[in-house]
Amino acid sequence: MDNYMTYSYEKLKKFCDDAFEKFGFTKKEAGIITDVLLLSDLFGIESHGTQRLVRYHKSIEKGMIKVEAKPEVVFETPVSAVIDGHEGMGQIIAYQAMEMAIEKAKKVGMALVTVRNSNHYGIAGFYAKMACDQGLIGISTTNTNPIMVPTYGRTAMLGTNPIAIAFPAEPYPFLFDASTTVVTRGKLEVYNKLDKPLHDGWAIDSTGAACNDAKKVLTCINDHLGGGILPLGGISEDSGSHKGYGWGMVAELFTSIISLGTTSDKTGLGGKGGICHGFLVIDPKVFGNADAIKEHLSQYLEALRNAPKAEGQTRIYTHGEKEVLAMADRMKNGISINKNTVAEMRDMAQFLGMDVVSYLGEEALSIKGKESVYK
């Protein structure tokens, strides 16, 4: 872990809270955004945690994210709503939308709230977990800037389009959160910071040929040159590429299409994010005894964990288990942050007039990161 530094959760929360307030957000808003980012780091999802701080700051500077924007409900029924985010911060808009879906589901059993004209909202699992923490079934999905190349295509037309589902269970809930691409853009950003080659089957270049160069693929995506990340299943139907492509379209249906928002291929144009989200909440009580349903799932998850193991393997995990274990470990032992990310945080802090040493320590001053976007 020579390329990483370790910080306590409390230290990082203080840094992020204060930074987002420096961005112009209220204390409450800053806390919501920070909670989403740090849950990602606690879960071990490095691509969507603090390493996204500078990206958000630059999007605000460019006017893509409007700090003062207020989400507006433009259509509503007892079981549904459409929210126009007016180009605000994705986490704040999404949090409000999921709160609305939860409130409606508690009243009528289930609800679907969609959002248009938003921005990147962090990990989808955060919002699904919001519902699950209240004993409800939560589903969260979003489209993103064009990154996924459709099966047999060579131009990115869909986003990573993740889908997250959380369902109450013991000793911990079922929580599945995954992009419909092989990996996310954030994963490519991490590999670029580490100067590591991409794995085979992750991405293609502008010609449609397999590409292991993270920087090259990111340039293709950023400059709209063609190429991008492959759907789950890889490069051809033989390996199931059409399935990932199809699930990406499912996410699109419940975000941009149903909200009359911007489809992935049109997002990020003209200085606007245009990202769309979808939030579905179901109260298990509409299907009978909620406690019995929870126990039924708990028993099945335990059966999965206790199923016979493949040769050489000692453990079968159920979805959400690794995140619970990672969170416990990181709350106790700290969160490891890539030094290139620490250098970005340092440069951003200096730009914002924050005391780098008090937040990040003396060592942060001497780190040589990649070329700073603040110079």
Secondary structure, DSSP 8 states (H G I E B T S, - for coil): -TTEEEE-HHHHHHHHHHHHHHHT--HHHHHHHHHHHHHHHHHT-GGGTGGGHHHHHHHHHTTSS-TT---EEEEEETTEEEEE-TT--HHHHHHHHHHHHHHHHHHHSEEEEEEEEE---S-HHHHHHHHHTTTSEEEEEE--SS-B--TT-SB--B----EEEEE--SSS-EEEEE-SBSS-HHHHHHHHHHT----TTSEE-TTS-B---HHHHHHHHHTT-SBEE-BTTTTSGGGTHHHHHHHHHHHHIIIIITTT---GGGTTGGG---EEEEEEEE-GGGGS-HHHHHHHHHHHHHHHHTS---TT------TTHHHHHHHHHHHHH-EEEEHHHHHHHHHHHHHHT--HHHHH-THHHH---S--TT-
